[in-house]
Amino acid sequence: MPTAKPMDGLDGQEWMLIDNTGEAHSLRGSQRTKLTHRLGLHARDLRFLDPQLSSSYPAAILDRPKAILVTLEFIKVIITVDEVVILNPGDPQISRLISTLKATLAGDTQPIDCGPAPAGFRPTKSYQGLADVVSKLQAGSSGAIELPFELKALEVCLETISSHLESLALELEAGAYDAVNVLTRQVTKARLQKVRKIKDKLVHLLPRLNMIRKLLMHFLDDDGDMHGLNLSAQQQAQGHLLLAKMSVERRRSSQYVMDAQSDSSNSSHGSEEDEAEIAAVEQLLEAYFMHIDNTYNRLVTLDLYIEDAEDLVNTKLDFHRNKLYTVNVLISSITTAMTMIVGVTAMLSMNLDNTTLVFPDAIQSKPGIFCAQRGLEPGWGIRCTP
């Protein structure tokens, strides 16, 4: 089946090849085409590495017969049994991956430094346990399974992305709890905006972690997919298959019982080898799945904490709003009562008779009342004498 040339989005990027000794080389256009033809990669495979389609494929690991295609956010690499091709090596985020990959392939298996933790962060026992698991996996032990070249390169990619997401989570957690606690004590506009920004970062970070978490879980649930990541084992299996075909004629000439015994022993030996090869991949993926899962669970806990704080703030706002409603109702009731009193007073005042017009002589008999009545009216300045 014919292979396709690299896509336009990939041609505009720089490619770097790192061999099994840690030496780096730059790949040009013709070299890229030869590499894709040699590995049997098609255009549909290279779409996962296209930077223009990074939003469509943010996290994916594809196993092919001769290569593993890895795209984990900013990490886009092609891994073979003895080479690693890194796309866009000039990216500042990729520089740490390149230095770690060179050191690992050159034989330096020192633990990777994740950088200083943010101020105020106290690692829990579970976090320390996960760090020990990752360190043991990186350093290896006398009884551990030796990882082939492609799994070492995949390990560096997983360590880089998990450490990057871990640092983002620690930075977010460092100020989130304090900001939420301050907000619950006193609600202000500035504090609400700060918590809202933290919530926005959390909403964007959780799906990124969950996507990688589900990707690793998918491989851990399927032994066939894990076995497909062990390219060296597949090549050895193909070599054994060729040797088996070559020995078919010799086995035909032997007795039937001996053939049955040899077939049984070969099948049992092959199954043990498959289990060991799967165990190597499972040991690798399980450690980083625990790392990612722990980070994801911490952020989920933080999300629930912020939601509880939001409920508390809404309860407080509802309480103050109810108090304002109570004051408003009280003022409206007082205003209504006063309006009714004024209206009743005005109605009764209109029904009073003016006896001064009916009986003019009453002015002379009661000059004090007349003067009091006229003195209250504007424009009258009468001086009454008895």
C-alpha positions in Angstrom: 0.0 0.0 0.0 1.6 3.3 -1.0 2.5 5.9 1.7 1.9 9.6 1.6 4.2 12.5 1.9 4.1 14.6 5.1 1.3 17.1 5.2 1.8 20.8 4.6 1.3 21.6 8.3 4.2 19.2 9.1 6.4 20.4 6.3 6.5 23.8 7.9 7.9 22.5 11.1 11.4 21.4 12.0 12.0 17.7 12.7 14.7 16.3 15.0 15.9 12.7 15.0 17.5 11.2 18.2 19.1 7.8 17.8 19.7 5.2 20.5 22.9 6.8 21.5 21.4 10.1 22.3 22.8 11.9 19.2 20.4 14.5 17.6 20.1 15.1 13.9 17.9 17.4 11.9 15.7 16.0 9.2 15.1 17.7 5.8 12.2 17.3 3.4 13.6 14.3 1.4 14.7 12.6 4.6 11.3 13.0 6.1 9.7 11.4 3.1 12.1 8.4 3.2 11.5 8.0 6.9 7.7 7.9 6.5 8.0 5.4 3.6 10.4 3.2 5.6 8.1 3.2 8.6 5.0 2.6 6.5 3.2 5.7 7.8 0.2 7.1 5.9 -1.4 10.5 5.7 -4.1 9.5 8.1 -1.4 8.6 10.7 0.4 11.9 10.3 -2.8 13.8 10.8 -2.4 13.1 14.5 0.9 15.0 14.5 -0.3 18.0 12.4 -0.2 21.1 14.6 -3.2 22.6 12.7 -5.3 19.7 14.0 -4.0 19.8 17.6 -7.5 20.6 18.9 -9.0 17.6 17.1 -6.3 15.2 18.5 -5.1 16.6 21.8 -4.1 13.2 23.2 -3.5 10.0 21.3 -1.0 7.1 21.2 -1.1 5.0 18.0 0.8 1.8 17.6 1.8 0.8 14.1 3.9 -2.2 13.0 7.1 -0.2 12.9 6.4 2.9 14.9 4.5 4.5 17.7 2.9 7.9 17.1 2.5 10.0 20.3 0.7 13.3 20.6 0.2 14.6 24.1 -0.7 18.2 23.8 2.6 19.9 22.9 4.5 16.6 22.6 4.4 15.2 19.1 6.9 12.4 18.4 7.4 9.3 16.3 9.0 6.4 18.1 10.7 3.4 16.5 12.8 0.6 17.8 16.0 2.7 17.6 15.0 6.3 16.8 12.8 9.1 18.1 11.6 11.8 15.8 10.5 15.0 17.6 8.4 17.6 15.8 9.0 21.3 16.5 12.1 20.9 18.7 12.4 24.7 18.9 9.4 25.0 21.2 10.5 26.0 24.8 8.3 23.3 26.2 10.0 20.6 24.1 13.5 21.5 25.2 13.0 19.7 28.5 11.8 16.6 26.7 14.8 16.7 24.4 17.4 17.0 27.2 15.7 14.3 29.3 15.5 12.0 26.3 19.1 12.4 25.4 20.2 11.7 29.0 18.0 8.7 29.2 19.1 7.2 25.9 22.7 7.9 26.7 22.4 5.7 29.9 21.8 8.5 32.5 18.8 7.3 34.4 18.7 9.9 37.1 15.3 10.9 38.4 13.7 13.8 36.5 13.5 17.0 38.4 9.9 18.3 38.4 11.0 21.8 39.6 10.3 23.4 42.9 6.8 23.1 44.3 4.8 26.2 44.8 4.8 27.9 48.2 2.4 26.5 50.7 2.1 23.1 49.1 2.6 20.1 51.4 2.9 16.7 49.6 0.6 14.0 51.0 1.6 10.4 51.7 -0.2 9.3 48.5 1.7 11.8 46.5 5.0 10.8 48.0 4.1 7.1 47.3 3.4 7.9 43.6 6.7 9.8 43.4 8.5 6.8 44.8 6.8 4.5 42.2 7.8 6.7 39.4 11.4 7.0 40.7 11.6 3.2 41.0 10.3 2.8 37.5 12.8 5.2 36.1 15.8 3.9 38.0 14.8 0.3 37.6 15.9 -2.6 39.9 17.8 -5.8 39.6 14.6 -7.9 39.4 12.7 -5.5 37.1 12.1 -6.1 33.4 14.5 -4.2 31.2 12.5 -1.8 29.0 13.3 -1.7 25.3 14.2 1.5 23.5 10.7 2.5 22.4 9.3 2.1 25.9 12.0 4.2 27.4 11.2 7.0 24.9 7.5 6.6 25.6 8.3 6.8 29.4 10.1 10.1 28.9 7.1 11.5 27.0 4.6 10.4 29.7 6.9 11.8 32.4 7.2 15.1 30.7 3.4 15.6 30.2 2.5 14.3 33.6 5.1 16.6 35.3 3.8 19.5 33.3 0.2 19.0 34.3 1.3 18.3 37.9 3.0 21.6 38.1 -0.1 23.4 36.7 -2.2 21.6 39.3 0.1 22.5 42.1 0.2 26.2 41.0 -3.6 26.2 40.9 -4.0 24.5 44.3 -1.4 26.8 46.0 -3.7 29.9 46.0 -7.1 28.3 45.4 -7.9 27.2 49.0 -6.8 30.5 50.6 -8.8 32.5 48.0 -11.9 30.5 48.6 -11.6 30.6 52.4 -11.2 34.4 52.3 -14.2 34.7 50.1 -16.4 32.7 52.5 -15.5 35.0 55.3 -16.4 38.2 53.4 -17.8 38.5 49.9 -16.4 41.3 47.8 -16.2 42.0 44.1 -12.4 41.5 43.9 -12.5 38.2 45.8 -15.3 36.9 43.6 -13.3 37.8 40.4 -10.2 36.0 41.8 -12.2 32.8 42.6 -13.9 33.0 39.2 -10.4 33.1 37.5 -9.3 30.1 39.5 -12.5 28.3 38.5 -11.9 29.0 34.8 -8.4 27.6 35.0 -9.7 24.5 36.7 -12.4 24.0 34.1 -9.7 24.1 31.4 -7.3 21.8 33.2 -9.6 19.0 34.3 -10.5 17.9 30.7 -6.8 17.8 29.7 -6.0 15.5 32.7 -9.1 13.4 32.1 -8.3 12.8 28.4 -4.8 11.5 29.2 -6.2 9.5 32.1 -8.8 7.8 29.8 -6.1 7.1 27.2 -3.9 5.3 29.7 -6.9 3.4 31.1 -7.8 2.3 27.6 -4.4 0.7 27.1 -4.4 -0.9 30.6 -7.8 -2.5 29.9 -6.6 -4.2 26.7 -3.6 -6.6 26.7 -3.5 -6.5 22.9 -3.0 -2.8 22.8 -0.3 -2.9 25.4 1.5 -5.7 23.5 1.3 -3.5 20.3 3.4 -0.8 22.1 6.3 -3.3 22.5 7.8 -3.0 19.0 10.9 -4.9 19.8 8.9 -7.9 21.0 6.9 -7.8 17.8 10.0 -7.9 15.7 11.4 -10.8 17.7 8.1 -12.6 17.3 8.3 -12.1 13.5 11.9 -13.5 13.6 10.7 -16.5 15.6 7.9 -17.0 13.1 10.4 -17.1 10.2 12.5 -19.6 12.1 9.4 -21.7 12.7 8.6 -21.8 9.0 12.1 -22.8 8.2 11.9 -25.7 10.6 8.6 -27.0 9.3 10.2 -29.6 7.0 12.4 -30.9 9.8 9.5 -31.2 12.2 7.5 -33.1 9.6 10.1 -35.8 9.4 10.1 -36.4 13.1 7.5 -38.5 15.0 4.0 -37.2 15.8 4.5 -37.5 19.6 7.6 -35.4 19.5 5.9 -32.8 17.4 3.0 -32.6 19.8 5.4 -32.2 22.8 7.5 -29.5 21.0 4.4 -27.6 19.9 3.1 -27.7 23.5 6.4 -26.5 24.9 6.7 -23.8 22.3 3.2 -22.5 22.9 3.7 -22.4 26.7 7.1 -20.6 26.2 5.5 -18.1 23.8 2.6 -17.4 26.2 5.2 -16.7 29.0 7.1 -14.4 26.8 3.9 -12.5 25.8 3.0 -12.1 29.5 6.4 -10.7 30.3 6.2 -8.3 27.4 2.8 -7.1 28.4 4.0 -6.8 32.0 6.7 -4.5 30.9 4.3 -2.2 29.2 1.7 -2.5 32.0 4.3 -1.6 34.6 5.2 1.6 32.7 1.6 2.7 32.0 0.2 1.9 35.4 2.7 4.1 37.2 1.9 7.2 35.1 -1.8 6.4 35.2 -1.6 6.5 39.0 0.2 9.8 38.8 -2.3 11.4 36.4 -5.2 9.9 38.3 -4.0 11.3 41.6 -3.6 14.8 40.1 -7.1 14.5 38.5 -8.7 13.4 41.8 -7.1 16.3 43.7 -8.5 18.8 41.1 -11.9 17.2 41.4 -11.8 17.7 45.1 -10.8 21.3 44.6 -13.7 21.7 42.2 -16.1 20.3 44.7 -14.7 22.6 47.4 -15.2 25.6 45.2 -18.8 24.5 44.4 -19.5 24.2 48.1 -18.1 27.7 48.7 -20.3 29.0 45.9 -23.3 27.5 47.6 -22.3 29.1 50.9 -21.8 32.5 49.2 -25.2 32.2 47.4 -26.8 31.3 50.8 -25.3 34.4 52.4 -26.3 36.6 49.4 -29.9 35.2 49.7 -29.9 36.0 53.4 -28.9 39.6 52.8 -31.3 39.9 49.9 -34.1 38.6 52.2 -33.2 41.2 54.8 -33.4 44.0 52.1 -36.7 42.6 51.0 -38.0 42.8 54.7 -36.8 46.4 55.1 -38.4 47.3 51.8 -41.8 45.7 52.8 -41.6 47.5 56.2 -41.0 50.9 54.6 -43.8 50.2 52.0 -46.2 49.3 54.9 -45.4 52.5 56.8 -45.8 54.6 53.7 -49.1 53.0 52.9 -50.3 53.6 56.5 -49.3 57.3 56.5 -50.9 57.7 53.1 -54.2 56.3 54.5 -54.0 58.6 57.5 -53.4 61.7 55.4 -56.2 60.7 53.0 -58.7 60.1 55.8 -57.7 63.4 57.4 -58.2 65.3 54.1 -61.6 63.7 53.6 -62.9 64.6 57.0 -61.5 68.2 56.8 -63.5 68.9 53.6 -66.8 68.2 55.5 -66.3 70.9 58.2 -68.7 73.9 58.0 -67.3 77.5 57.9 -69.6 79.3 60.4 -68.0 82.7 59.8 -69.7 83.0 56.5 -73.1 81.9 57.8 -73.0 84.0 61.0 -70.8 87.2 60.4 -71.7 88.4 63.9 -69.6 85.5 65.3 -66.5 87.5 64.4 -67.3 90.2 66.8 -68.4 87.8 69.5 -65.3 85.6 69.1 -62.5 87.8 67.8 -59.8 85.4 69.1 -61.1 82.5 67.0 -61.4 84.8 63.9 -57.9 86.1 64.4 -56.5 82.6 64.8 -58.3 81.4 61.7 -57.2 84.3 59.5 -53.7 84.5 60.9 -52.9 81.0 59.7 -53.9 81.9 56.1 -51.2 83.4 53.9 -51.4 87.1 53.0 -53.3 88.1 56.1 -51.7 90.2 58.7 -54.8 91.4 60.7 -54.3 92.7 64.2 -57.3 91.9 66.3 -58.1 93.8 69.4 -60.8 92.7 71.8 
